[in-house]
Amino acid sequence: MIVVTSRPIDNPKGPLETRSDIPALIAELRTLDDGDVWMLGGGKLQMTFMEQGALDEIEIYLISEIIGGGIPLFPPTGLRSTAKLISAQALHASCARLHYSFD
């Protein structure tokens, strides 16, 4: 498991590698020839991968809770991209999974 972080992780629960240089990580991942990479992270990390053309699909989970504020899903970077909806699935009365691909 690789964790992208800018600070050390004390007492990890299992074996892991940490990275802070995302462009170097993307270059390393592109050299692998063993299948897909599954990434779990926030909008800032995902936006960095999108800007490098390193994300081909994304899943977004919507929970219908109106809070009247918050932070954007993705940070404003100037990137403009159009995604194609692959599927939409209701997981619960208040949760939906949206699956998109990038061309």
N, C-alpha and C positions, 0 to 999 in steps of 0.2 A: 504494500500500500504506500502510495506517495501522498503526502500532505503538503499543500502549498501554504506557507505561513511566513510571516516576517519575525516571529518570535519563537523561542525554543518551547518544546512540549515536555513538561516534566512528567515523569512516570507514565509513559504510554502503556496502554493495555495490551499491546502486542507489537510485533515487529513493524516498523514503518521507516520511511525515508522522508526527510523534509526538504523542500525547495522554496526559494524565494525569488529566483530568477525565472520568470514565466516564459520569456522568449527562448531561453536555453532549454527549459523543460519541453516546450512544444517541439523544438528541433530534435530533442532526444526521443520523444514519443513518435515522431515521424519516421525514425529509423527502425522502429520495431516492426516485426513482420508476424505478429502473433494474434491478430484480431482487433476488435474494437476496444476503445478505451471508454470507460464509464466515468463521468465526472459529476461530482455532487458539490455544489458550491453556490455562492451568492452571485448577484448580478455583476459585481465588479470583476470577479474572476471570469465569469462567463463572457463578459464584454471583451476582456482582454483576449480570450480565445477566439471570439468572433472577429475581432479586428485583425487577427493574424490568419484568418481563413481556416481555423483549426476546429471549428464546430460544424458538423453537418446536420445534426438533429438536436432538438431541445424539447424537454417536457416542462410544462408550466402547470402548476396545481393552483386552482383558484378556490378560495374559501370565502363564502359570502358573509363576511363580517364587516359591517360598515363602522369604521373607526374615525372617520373625519380627518385623517391626516396620516402621516407616515413618510417613508422614504421611497423614491422610485424603484421599480424592479431593476432597471439598468441605469447606470450613471450616464449623464449627458456627455458624450464624447464626440459627437458629430457623425458617428457611423450611421449610415442609413442602409437597411437591409430588408428585403421582403422574404418572408417565410411562407411556405406552403403548408396548410393544415393537412396533416395525415389522418388524424382521428381526434374525436372528442368523446370523452366517456364520463358519465356521472358515477362517482364513487360513493356518494352519500347524498342525502338531501341538500347538503350545503357545501359539497366539494366536487370539483370537476377536474379532470386531467385533460390538458390540451397537448397534443403531440405535433410538432412542426418539423419540417425539413428546410434546409437552405440549399438553394440551387447554385 
